[in-house]
Amino acid sequence: MKFFAGFMTFLVALLHIGIMVLEMFFWNHPVGQKIFSMTAEVAQSSEVLAMNQGLYNSFLGFGLLWGLISGNQSLKVFLLICITIAGVFGGLTAKISILYVQALPGLITLLLVLKAKRRQAGEARLFS
């Protein structure tokens, strides 16, 4: 369980780092315009806002990697809650697909991390 929770956390971190790259560097580029279904005019007028969003996504992605490396479960739980809430909000206010691309993987990973944390705590009680 711990391995699978860590693997999923790693994938969610990579997802947010990938979103960061798209928002910060490819927003006003044909690739970003196609992925985000935008015209060149919309991309041009919202480029600075997208860079800001990308920066926030980098905090989420790199924060999850930091949580994995340091073993800080509370950090992972906090960031996964943030990701899930942001994904639900984005899905309800911007584009429904955000629910499936961001919120659902964040929620599944959050549940796995919590289950692994609970299992680890139970094992620690058994051996103490």
C-alpha positions in Angstrom: 0.0 0.0 0.0 2.8 2.4 0.9 4.5 1.8 -2.4 1.3 2.4 -4.4 0.5 5.6 -2.4 4.0 6.9 -3.1 3.8 6.0 -6.8 0.5 7.8 -7.2 1.9 10.8 -5.3 4.8 10.8 -7.7 2.4 10.7 -10.7 0.3 13.6 -9.3 3.4 15.6 -8.7 4.5 15.0 -12.3 1.1 16.0 -13.5 1.3 19.3 -11.8 4.8 20.0 -12.9 3.6 19.2 -16.5 0.7 21.6 -16.1 3.2 24.2 -14.8 5.3 23.8 -18.0 2.3 24.1 -20.2 0.9 27.2 -18.4 4.2 29.0 -18.0 6.0 28.2 -21.2 3.5 26.9 -23.8 0.3 28.8 -23.1 0.7 31.2 -26.0 2.0 28.5 -28.3 0.1 26.2 -30.7 0.6 23.3 -28.3 -0.9 25.1 -25.3 -3.7 26.6 -27.4 -4.7 23.1 -28.6 -4.5 21.5 -25.2 -6.5 24.2 -23.5 -8.8 24.8 -26.5 -8.0 28.5 -26.9 -7.7 30.9 -29.8 -4.5 32.8 -30.2 -6.2 36.0 -29.0 -7.4 34.4 -25.8 -4.0 32.9 -25.2 -2.3 36.2 -25.8 -4.7 38.1 -23.4 -4.4 35.6 -20.6 -0.7 34.7 -20.8 0.3 36.5 -17.6 -2.5 34.9 -15.7 -1.5 31.5 -17.0 2.1 32.0 -15.9 0.8 32.8 -12.4 -1.3 29.6 -12.4 1.7 27.7 -13.6 3.7 29.0 -10.7 1.1 27.7 -8.2 1.0 24.3 -9.9 4.8 24.2 -9.5 4.4 24.7 -5.8 2.0 21.8 -5.7 4.1 19.4 -7.8 7.5 20.2 -6.2 5.9 20.2 -2.8 4.6 16.7 -3.3 8.1 15.6 -4.4 9.5 17.2 -1.3 6.9 15.3 0.8 8.0 12.1 -0.9 11.7 12.6 -0.4 11.3 13.8 3.2 8.6 11.3 4.2 6.5 14.1 5.5 3.0 12.6 5.4 1.3 15.8 6.6 2.7 17.8 3.8 1.5 15.3 1.2 -2.0 15.2 2.8 -2.2 19.0 2.9 -1.1 19.4 -0.8 -3.4 16.6 -2.0 -6.3 18.3 -0.2 -5.4 21.5 -1.9 -5.1 19.8 -5.3 -8.5 18.1 -4.8 -10.3 21.3 -3.8 -8.6 23.3 -6.6 -9.7 20.6 -9.1 -13.3 20.6 -7.9 -13.4 24.4 -8.1 -11.8 24.5 -11.5 -14.1 21.8 -12.7 -17.2 23.7 -11.5 -16.0 27.1 -12.7 -13.8 26.7 -15.7 -13.9 23.3 -17.4 -15.6 20.1 -16.3 -12.6 18.0 -17.5 -10.5 19.5 -14.6 -12.6 17.3 -12.3 -11.2 14.2 -14.0 -7.7 15.4 -14.8 -6.9 17.1 -11.4 -9.5 16.5 -8.7 -10.0 12.7 -9.2 -6.3 11.7 -9.2 -5.7 14.1 -6.3 -8.6 12.5 -4.3 -7.7 8.9 -5.1 -4.1 9.6 -4.1 -5.2 11.4 -0.9 -7.2 8.4 0.1 -4.3 6.0 -0.7 -1.9 8.2 1.4 -4.3 8.3 4.3 -4.8 4.5 4.1 -1.1 3.9 4.0 -0.5 6.3 6.9 -3.2 4.5 9.0 -1.8 1.1 8.1 1.7 2.2 9.1 0.4 3.6 12.4 -1.3 0.3 13.1 1.8 -1.7 12.4 3.8 0.6 14.6 1.4 -0.1 17.5 1.8 -3.9 16.9 5.5 -3.7 17.3 5.8 -1.3 20.2 
